[in-house]
Amino acid sequence: NKVFEVNVTGKNIVEVSDVVTDIIKGDGHSEQVDWLDMVARKNDLKKFFAD
């Protein structure tokens, strides 16, 4: 069992399916998304972290 992280931000369904297909075939790799940084840059920390 493996888990792969795919950043779908700004990608259409064809681009996402191509990335996933490559991963399944062994030709792709897991992407790394810094979710905390992304949330902080959007100033959305209060949505996820209570005071």
N, C-alpha and C positions, 0 to 999 in steps of 0.2 A: 504494500500500500504506500502510495506516495501522494504528497500534496504539492501542488504547484500554484504559485501566485502569478496572476496575469493582470497587468494594469490595463483596464479597458477605457480609461479616461481619454476622451477625444477620438476613440476608434469606432468605426462602424462595424456592423455585424460580420461583414466579410473579413475585415482585418482581424477581428477577434477569433473567428472560426479558423482562419489561417494559422494564427499563433497556436491555438489549442491543437489543431491537427498536427502541426510540426512537433509539438511536445509529445503527443501520443505516438508519433512515428519515431521518436527518439532524436529528431533533428533540431528540436528547440530547447529552450531552457526556461527555468522559472525566472520571472522578473522580480525585482524587489521594489516594493512601494513603501515609502516612509509615510504611513498614514498619519502619525502624530504631527509631523511637520506640515503635511497638507492641511490638516484641521486647524493648526495654529495659524498658518498663513491666511486662511479664510476667516480667521477670528471666530471660529465656531466651537472653541473649547467648552463653553458653557452648555452646549447641546449634549456633550458627552460626559462632562465632569461636573458634579454638583458642588456648590459652595461649601 
